[in-house]
């Protein structure tokens, strides 16, 4: 299933616009675009909402016929327990998270072995609750953790409710090739973040900027990801995100963000 995530509304959610888009507003916009899945990902207000407001938001999603996934950061048992409870509120079947700063001991050097063991123990302690609830925990690929190490951790924990949220754009910052990331993680992928990316020369020819691009216009070989991971065949959701730089003013930035979403959705739909 194709979905939209909070990062597809990054600037519309932000306080740099006069009237930031609410969570329910993002749900409504998602439905208007003919999309039936929304991933609430790294959306700070979610952690501050009262139980009543959470219930209201969940009800709004259900009324719109919208499926919800959740996204956060960290793997402490307390934090994951909190998000498992939120998953129950929203009828969410997936929680995406990321390991802590520095990789939470996942890199393979000997000095990280103890932290890695602690991470595995924590996951093995909390995952039976996820399994009982029918909720999958997805660890995202990113620059602080080698994809091979992250995939090895998932395989070692060996839970049917643990996998990888594949985002090849993130790993470029550690000089991993996106295609290598895709191929290394393919068999344990349970979620995909969809965004294109590109390098552009900075003014004065003094370096490059690495940022987003509408899907199909940048460097991401998304056809290779589709062929390697086979998300549609395996029932893996593909959630649209953007890395859109600020465009100089709020009106231009929001208009561009919406246009990137339109282009990306058209590209995804045409390649189904």
C-alpha positions in Angstrom: 0.0 0.0 0.0 1.2 3.5 -0.8 1.1 5.9 2.2 2.0 9.4 3.2 4.1 10.3 6.3 4.6 13.3 8.5 7.8 14.2 6.5 5.6 14.6 3.4 4.0 17.5 5.3 7.2 18.6 7.0 6.8 22.4 6.3 3.0 22.4 6.5 3.4 21.0 10.0 6.1 23.5 11.0 5.7 26.8 12.9 7.3 28.6 9.9 3.9 28.7 8.3 1.1 31.0 9.6 -1.3 28.2 10.3 0.5 24.8 10.8 -1.4 21.8 9.6 -2.8 19.7 12.4 -2.5 15.9 12.6 -6.2 15.5 11.7 -5.6 18.0 8.9 -2.9 15.8 7.5 -5.2 12.8 7.7 -7.8 14.7 5.7 -5.3 15.9 3.1 -4.1 12.3 2.7 -7.6 11.1 2.1 -8.2 13.9 -0.4 -5.2 12.6 -2.4 -6.8 9.1 -2.5 -4.3 7.6 -0.1 -5.4 5.2 2.6 -2.3 5.1 4.9 -0.7 7.7 7.0 2.5 7.2 9.1 2.8 9.6 12.1 6.5 9.7 12.1 8.7 11.8 14.5 5.7 14.1 15.0 6.6 15.8 18.3 3.1 16.9 19.3 2.0 13.2 19.5 4.0 12.8 22.7 2.3 15.8 24.3 -1.3 15.0 23.4 -3.7 14.1 26.1 -5.5 10.7 26.1 -8.7 12.5 25.0 -6.9 14.2 22.0 -5.2 11.0 21.0 -8.6 9.2 21.1 -10.1 12.0 19.0 -7.3 11.8 16.4 -7.6 8.0 16.2 -11.4 8.3 15.7 -10.9 10.9 12.9 -8.5 8.4 11.1 -11.1 5.6 11.5 -13.9 7.9 10.2 -11.8 8.7 7.2 -11.1 5.0 6.6 -7.4 5.7 7.1 -4.9 3.1 8.3 -2.2 4.5 10.6 1.4 3.6 11.3 3.6 5.2 14.0 7.2 6.4 13.9 9.6 7.3 16.8 13.2 7.1 17.9 14.9 4.9 20.5 14.6 1.4 21.8 14.3 1.6 25.5 11.7 -0.8 26.8 9.7 2.0 28.5 9.6 4.1 25.3 8.7 1.2 23.1 6.0 0.2 25.6 4.6 3.7 25.3 4.4 3.4 21.5 2.9 0.0 21.6 0.1 1.5 23.7 -0.3 4.3 21.1 -0.4 1.7 18.4 -3.4 0.1 20.2 -5.1 3.6 20.3 -4.6 4.1 16.6 -5.1 0.4 15.5 -1.6 0.7 14.1 0.1 -2.5 12.9 3.7 -1.0 12.6 5.9 1.2 14.7 9.1 2.5 13.1 12.0 3.4 15.3 15.7 4.2 15.2 18.5 3.1 17.4 20.0 5.7 19.7 22.8 8.2 19.0 25.9 6.4 18.0 24.0 3.3 17.0 23.3 2.0 20.4 26.1 -0.5 20.2 25.1 -1.9 16.9 28.4 -1.3 15.0 30.5 -4.4 14.9 33.7 -3.2 16.8 34.6 -5.0 20.0 34.0 -1.8 22.2 30.3 -1.8 21.1 29.7 -5.5 22.0 28.2 -4.8 25.4 25.9 -2.2 24.2 24.9 -4.3 21.2 24.1 -7.2 23.6 22.0 -4.8 25.8 20.1 -3.7 22.7 19.4 -7.3 21.7 18.3 -8.2 25.3 15.9 -5.1 25.4 14.4 -6.1 22.0 13.9 -9.7 23.0 12.3 -8.5 26.2 9.7 -6.2 24.6 9.0 -8.0 21.3 6.7 -10.7 22.9 4.3 -7.8 23.7 4.5 -6.6 20.1 4.0 -10.2 18.8 0.9 -10.7 21.1 -0.5 -7.4 19.8 0.2 -8.1 16.2 2.4 -5.0 15.8 5.6 -5.0 13.9 8.7 -3.0 15.0 10.7 -1.6 12.1 14.3 -0.4 12.7 15.3 2.2 10.1 18.5 2.3 8.1 20.4 5.4 8.7 23.9 6.9 8.7 25.0 6.0 12.2 24.6 2.3 11.7 26.0 0.1 8.9 23.1 -1.6 7.1 24.9 -4.9 7.4 25.1 -4.5 11.2 21.5 -3.5 11.5 20.3 -6.4 9.4 22.5 -8.8 11.4 20.9 -7.6 14.6 17.4 -8.2 13.2 18.4 -11.7 12.1 19.9 -12.5 15.5 16.9 -11.3 17.5 14.8 -13.5 15.1 11.3 -12.3 15.8 8.5 -12.4 13.3 7.6 -8.9 14.4 11.0 -7.3 14.0 12.4 -6.0 10.7 13.9 -3.1 8.9 12.4 0.2 7.6 14.3 0.7 4.4 15.5 4.2 3.7 18.5 4.1 1.4 18.8 7.9 1.3 20.0 8.0 4.9 23.1 5.8 4.5 24.8 7.9 1.8 26.1 10.0 4.7 28.3 7.1 5.8 29.4 6.4 2.2 27.2 3.4 1.8 25.8 3.1 -1.7 21.9 3.1 -1.7 21.8 -0.1 -3.9 24.1 -1.9 -1.5 21.8 -0.9 1.4 18.8 -2.2 -0.5 20.4 -5.5 -1.3 21.9 -6.1 2.2 18.6 -5.5 4.0 16.1 -6.9 1.4 15.1 -10.1 3.1 14.3 -8.4 6.5 12.6 -5.3 5.2 9.1 -4.8 6.6 8.6 -1.1 5.6 9.9 1.3 3.0 10.3 5.1 3.1 10.0 6.6 -0.3 12.0 9.7 -1.2 14.4 10.6 -4.0 17.7 12.5 -3.4 20.3 14.3 -5.3 23.5 16.3 -5.0 23.7 19.9 -6.2 26.7 22.2 -6.4 26.8 25.0 -3.8 27.3 28.6 -5.1 30.9 29.3 -5.7 31.7 25.7 -6.5 32.8 25.0 -2.9 31.0 21.8 -2.3 27.7 20.0 -2.7 24.3 20.0 -1.0 22.7 16.6 -0.5 18.9 16.9 -0.3 15.7 15.7 -1.7 14.1 15.6 -5.1 10.7 14.5 -6.5 10.7 10.8 -7.0 12.0 9.9 -10.4 14.1 13.1 -10.8 17.0 12.3 -8.6 19.7 9.6 -8.1 17.6 6.9 -6.4 17.2 3.8 -8.4 13.7 3.1 -7.1 13.1 0.4 -9.8 16.0 -1.5 -8.3 14.4 -1.3 -4.9 11.1 -2.5 -6.2 12.7 -5.4 -8.0 14.9 -6.4 -5.1 12.5 -6.0 -2.2 9.2 -6.7 -4.0 7.1 -4.6 -1.6 3.7 -5.1 -3.3 4.2 -8.9 -3.5 5.2 -9.1 0.2 2.6 -6.7 1.5 5.2 -4.0 2.5 3.9 -0.5 2.7 5.7 2.3 0.9 5.4 5.6 2.7 6.2 8.9 1.0 8.6 11.4 2.6 10.5 14.5 1.4 13.8 16.2 2.1 12.7 19.5 0.7 14.9 22.5 1.6 13.2 25.8 2.6 12.3 27.7 -0.6 12.7 31.2 0.7 9.1 31.8 1.9 6.3 29.8 3.4 3.9 30.1 0.4 6.5 28.8 -2.1 7.8 26.1 0.2 4.3 24.7 0.9 3.4 24.9 -2.8 6.6 23.0 -3.7 6.0 20.4 -1.0 2.5 19.7 -2.4 3.9 19.5 -5.9 6.6 17.0 -4.9 3.9 14.9 -3.3 1.8 15.0 -6.5 4.8 14.0 -8.7 5.9 11.2 -6.3 2.4 9.7 -6.0 2.0 9.8 -9.8 5.3 8.0 -10.2 4.5 5.3 -7.6 1.0 4.7 -9.1 2.3 4.4 -12.6 4.9 1.8 -11.6 2.5 -0.4 -9.7 
